[in-house]
Amino acid sequence: MSTAVRVGRSSEFSAKYAERVNPQWVRLLDLLEMNVRYERCAGTELFTADGRCILDFLSGYCVHNAGHNHPDIVRALQGELERCGPAMIQTHVSDLAGELAEKLCERAGGRLQRAFFCSSGSEGVEAAIKFARAHTKRSGILAAEHAFHGLTCGALSLMSDRFWREGFGPLLPESEFVPFGDLAALDLALKSKRFAAFIVEPIQSEAGVCVPDRDYLRAAESLCRRYGTLLVLDEVQTGMYRTGYFLAAHHFSVKPDMVILAKAMSGGLVPCGAVLMSRAVCDSVYSSLPRAFVHTSTFSENGLAMRAALATLDVLEREELGGRATETGAYLRSRLGEALRGYEMVKEVRGLGLLMGIEFHAPRQLKLRAPFEAFRAVHGGMFGQIVVMRLFRDSGFLTQVCGNNFMVLKVAPPLVVTDAQLDSFVEAVRDVVELANSPGAFWSEALGLAKRAFRA
C-alpha cells in the first residue's frame, strides 16, 4: 500500500472525549498523527471518516483473531438479543456457560476441567490469585520479570516494570519476580515453598514477543509440582489460536493447573474472559453449599458474552484460522527476515504463529548513533513511535511497540489477513527501516516529534 495517508487532528468528536474522559490520550494520538475517526471496520480493514482504509496489524493487542465484526459473530449476537433470553438473571444455571466451558476445557486438555467466567484478562488474573491461595493455603505469588498481566491492583502486583506501578502505592505483598526463562532462579524461589502460584505468559508479548526455550515451561511445570506451587499460564494474548494451536502451551507440551483467557474470546464485541482450572483447584474454592457463590462476578456468564464466545470459537475452527496462523506466520517471518536482512538497526524477527516482534537495536554508525542516542534520552520509546507513526501515516498500517520493550514492534494482524496484505506490510516496514538506516527524513521527523512533545 503505497498511497500516502493524511491524518486529521483532534476534532469535535475527540474534544468531548478530551473534556470528559482522558485528555492526555487525545494529545498523544494528536502528537503521533494517529487521531482518526473510524466509521466501519471489517476483517483486517479499518475505514476512516475521510474515506481511507487502514490495515490493522495490531488486532487490539490480539483481540480480533477472527477479524473485526465477523458477520457470523454479529449474527449470533443479533439472534441472542432477538430471542430475549436470560442474560443477567444471576440466580439461574446458564446453559450457554456450561456449553462454552465444556468446549474450552476439551480444547485446552490436560488438567483443565472447570471454567470460571469473567469480563477481562485482568479480572481473570485476580481470580487465579484467589483460587491458587485457596488451594495451596499459601499467600505468595511468583511472576516473571517484564510480564504484562493487567492493570488492576492484584494483576499489577505481578508486573515488575516501574512505569506501570509508579504512583499506585503499596501493591499485593509477597509478590516476587524471577527472570523469564531462568530455571535456576525459579528453582531457588520455589524451594522456599512460599508461593501459591507461578503465573507466567508462555510467550511474553509486551516484553518483546519473547519465546522461551522449548524445554523451559515443561521444566517450570516439573519444579512447580516438586514444590507444591500451581503453574498458571496467562494466555490472554496467546490463546484462541493466535500462535497456531488453541493454546500457546500446546507448543511446549505443558499441562498447567490454570489458564487465563480473554481478549479474542468473543470476537472483540463483548467483554469476556475465562479461567480454566483443574477440578481440584475449583473444588478448593467452591468447597461447600454455603460457598457456592464465594467468588463470582456480575457479568461473568451473561448471555451475550457466552453466545459471542461460542460463535467466535466456531468461526476460528470452521475457517481453520489456527492453521492459517501457523502458515501465514511462518510466511510473514520469512518475508520480513529477507526484506530486513542487512539493515544494521534490525536485530531479529521472532514469534510464533501470527504473534511476532521486530526488534531494533542501536546503530553502530556514528551518523545514526548520535541522533538515536539523543532521541532515546528524550524518551525510550521515541524511535519505536516514529516507526509506528510512519507506518500509519505513510502506508496505512496500524501497529504499536511492545509495552515493556519500546525497541520491539509488535506484529499481530487478525488471523484472516490475506497474503497480499502481508506482502504490503513487508514493503511498508522495509521502506521505514530504509529511512531509519540513513540520515535524513526519519531523524528530522523524530526531532519534530520531540519538539511537539515538549510544547504539548
N, C-alpha and C positions, 0 to 999 in steps of 0.2 A: 504494500500500500504506500504509494509514493506521494499522494496528494497531501500538501501541507494542511495542517489543521489549525484553524484560527480559534482561539479560546476567549470567550467573553469574560468580563469581570463581574464582580458581585452586582446583582441587580435587585429588583424589588422582591423577588421570591426569597432571596437569601438575606435581605435586610431584616425581615421578621425573624428568621432563624437566629441571626446575629443578636437581635434585641432580646429574644426570649429563651434561647437555648444555649448556644456556645459561640460567642463572638470570635474567640481565638481560632476555632476551626474554620470559620469563613475567611479570616485573614490568612491562614496558612494556605488554603486552596487558592485564594486570590494570588498569593505570592508565587505559588508553583504553576500558575496559569492553568489550573485544573478545575476551576469552579464553573462547571457547565450544568445545564438542566437537562436531565434525561427524561424523555417522554414515553419511550417504548423500548422494551428490552426483550430479546428473543434469542435463545441459543447462546451464541458467543457474542452477539451483536447488541450494542447499546446505541440507540438512536437519540440524538440531541434535538433540542428545540429549534436550532438553526439548520437542521437538515443533514447533519454529519453522522457518520457511523464510526463508533469507537469499538475496537475488538477487545474483549475482556480477557486478559491473561493473568488475572488475579483470583477470579471466582469468589469475590467476597471473602478472601482468606479461606478458600476451599469449602464454600457453602454451595456453590452452584455446580455440583458434579454433573447433574442431569441437564445443565443449561438453564438459562433464565426462562421462567414462565413456560415450562414444558407443557404443551397442550393437554396431555393426558393427566398430569397432576392438577392442572387448573380445572379440568372437567370433573375430576374426583372430588375436589373441594366444592365445586358448584353443586354437585349431586348431594354431598353431605349436608350442605346448607338447605337445599330444597326439600330434603326429606324431614327436616325439623326433628331430628333425632335427639337423644340425650347427649348434651355437650358438656355441661358443667353441673351435674346433679350432686356430685361428691359422694353421697351415700348410696352408691349402686356399684355393681360389678360391670366394668366396661368390657364388652365382647371384643371391641377393636383393640384394646390394650392387650388382652390375652392373646389375640391372633398375632399382633406385632411382636410381642415378647417371644412367642414361640419361633417365629421366623428369624428374629435377630439371634437368639441363642443357638438355633440349629446351624446358622451360617458361621457363627463365631466358634462353636465347638469347644472341645476341651472341657474345662471345669465349669464353664459358664452356662448356668441352667435357670437363672432367675433374672428379672429386669426390674429396675426402679426407673420410672419416667420423670423427667423434669423439663425445664424450659431452656437450658443453655449449658454450655460446657463448664462454665464456672460453677453453676449450681450442681452439676454432676461431680465436680471435684470436691465440693463441700460435702456432698453425700458420701463419697468414697472415704473421706477422712473420718466421718462419724461411724460408718459401718466398720471400717478397719479397727477403730478404737474399741467398738463394742465387741468385736470378735476376739481380739487379742488381749484385751484388758491392758493395753499399753497406750501411752499418750504421745510418744514421739513420732514424727513423720519425717522421712528422708526423701530428698529430691535431688535432681541433677543440676549442677551449675548451668546457668544461662537458659533454663527451661522457660516456657511460657505456658502457664496453666489457667490464667484468668485473673480478673481484677477485683473480685470480691475478697474480703479480708483473709479467709482461710486459703483460698487459691493463691492470693498474692504472697502469702507467707511461704509458699513453695517456689518463689521466684527470687533468684539471687541478685539480679541486676538492680542497681541503686535507683536508676531512672524511674522505674515503676513504683518502688517502695517509698521513696523520699517524700516526707511531709504527711504520712498517714499514721504516724505514731507507732507504738509497740504492736507488733503483729502476733500471730499464734506462737506461743512459747514451745520450746522443744522441737522446732523445725530446723533441720540441718541439711547441708549440701555436700555432695561429692562430685568430682569431675565426671562428666559423661564419658562412658567408655572405660573408666579406670576401675578394674575389678579389684585390685589390691586395696584401694581406698574404700570401695564398697564393702569388702570383707572386713576391714578394720572397723568400720562404722557399725555394721550389722552384728558383729560378735558381742557388742555391748548388750544386746537383747533389749534395747530401749525403744525400738521402733515398731510401731504397729504396721506401717506400710512403707514400701519404697515405691513412690509414684514417679513414673518416668514416661517420656514420649519415646516410642520405638524409633522415630526419626525426629530429631529436634528441628522443627520448622523455623521458628523465629531466631534460633541461634545461628542460622545459616544453612538450613537444609542439611544437617549433619547426619549421615548414615553410618551407624556403628559397624564394627567388625561383625561378621556373620555369627560368631560364637558368643558375642557379648551378652545378649539377652538370655540365651539358654544358661550361660554361666551365672548370670544375675538371678535367674529363677532358682537355680540349684542352691545358691547362697541363701536366698530368702527361705527356702524350705529348711535348710540346715539350722537357721537361727530363729525360726518361728515368725518371720515377717511376711506380710502379704505383698505379692507383686501386683501392682496396679498400673495398667497401661493407659495413658491418656492418648486416645485415638481420635480426638475431636477434629483434627485436621487430616489425619492419615487414614481414617476409616471410610467405609462406604465406597470401596473400590477405587479410591484416589490413587493408590500405588499399584493397582492391578488386582490384587487379592481383596476380599471383603475387608480384612484387617491387615495392616502392615505387619502385625505379629506373625501372620502366616508365612511371610518370607523367611522368618527366623525359627520356625517350628517351636515356638514358645507357648506355654499354657498358663496364662496369668490367672490370678484369683478374681480380679475385677478388670473391666474395660469400660472406659468412658467414651461415649459417642455423643455427637451433637451436630452442629453446622449443616452438613449435607443431608441430614436425616429426612428433612421434609421439603426438599427441593427449593429451599430458600424462601418459602412462602409463609410458614408458620413457625414460631419458636418451638423447638423440640429437642430434647436430649434424652439420653438413657445411660444408666449404669448397669452393665451386665455383671453378674457375680455368681459364685458358686452357691449351691443350696445351703451349705454350712454357714457361709457369711450372712446370707439373707436371714436364716433362722436365728442368728445371734441378735438381730435387731427385733424382728417380729417373733419374739420367743414365747408369747402367751396371748390369750384373748385380750387382756387389758392393754397390751402393747401393739395391737393390730394397726394402730394409726400413730405410733410414736414418732415416725418420720414420714412426712408427706409434703405435698406442695400443691397450691391451689390449682394451677393449670397443668398438673403433671399428666393427666390422662384425658385431657379434653378431646372431644370428638374430632375437631378439625386437625389437630396435630397428629393424632393417631391415623386418620384417613390419609393425610398428606404423606406420612412416613411409609405407609403401606403402598401408596401409589408410586412414591419415589423408588422404593425397593423394586417394585415391578418394572419400572422403566429402566433402571440400571441393569437389571438382569435380562429383560426381554431384548433390549438393544445391545446386549453384550458389551457394556461400556467398561467393565473391568478388563476384558481382553483388549479393548481398544486403548485403554490407558497404558497397558503394557507395550503394545505395538507402537503407538504414536509417541509414547515417552522415549522409547529406545531410538526412534527415528529422529525426534527433536534433539535429543542429546548428541546424537551422531552429527547432525547437520550443524548444530551450534559449535561443537568441538572443531569441526572442519573449518567453519567460517571464521572462528575467533583464534585459530592457531596462528602463532607468530606475533600476536599483539602483546606487548610486554606487560600491559596492565591487567590482562586476564590471567588469573591464577588457575581456575578449574571450573568445569561444568559437571555437576553431580546431581544425584537424586534417584528416585525410584518411581516408575510409572509417570504420571503427569504431575508430580511434585518435584521440582528441581530448583537449583540455585546456580547462578553465575557469579562466582567470587572474583572480585577485583583485588589488586594489591598496589602498593605504592610504586610508581615508576622509578626506573634507575636513571634515566636520562635527566641531567640537571635542568634542562629547559622545561621539563614536565614536572620534575620533583619539586622545584621551588614553588610553583603555583599550587600544586597538590597539597603541600605541607601548609601553605598559607591558608587555604580554604579549610583544611582539616582543623586548623587552630581556631577558626571561626566556629565551626560545628562539625562533629564527627560524621554527620550524615550529609554534608554539603555535596560531596562528589556523587553519592548514590542518588540524591534528589535531583541533580541536574540530569542524570541518566533517565530517571523516571519522567521528568518534565519533558525532555526532548522526545522520548518515545511517544508520549501522549500528544504533545503539540504538533510534532513534525510528521509522525507516522500513524497516529490514531490508535495506539495501544495503551491500555490501562494496566499498569504494573505497580509494584512497590518494593522497597528494600525490606529486608527482614528486620523485625522489631528489635532484636538484640544483636544484630550484626549489620551495620549500615553499609558494609562493603560487599554484601551479597544481594543480588537482585533475585527476588522470588519469581518463579515462573510456574503458574498453576492455572492453566485455562480450563474451562469446562471440558468434560470428557467427550463432549460432542464436537469438539473443534475439528475442522477439516484440514486435510493436508495442505491445501492452498493457503489457509490462514497461518499454518505453521511455517510454511515457506516465506510468507510475507513478514512474519515476525523475525525470522532469522536474518532476512535482509535488513530490517529496521535496526536490529541490535548491532549488526556489523557496521552499519552506517554511523551509529552513535559512537561505537568503540573506535572507529576510524578517526572521528573527530577528536575523541579524548586522547588518542595517541599521537596527536600533533598539536603544536602550539597554535593558538588562534581562537576561532569562534567558540569552541566548547568552554575554554577557560575564561574568555571575556564574558560569556554568559554567566559563569559562576560568580565572577566579580560583581556583575549587575545584580544577581540574586542576593549576594551578601549585603550590598548597599541597600537594596529594598528591604531586606530583613531588619537592618538597623534602623531604617526610617519608620518601619511599621509600628 
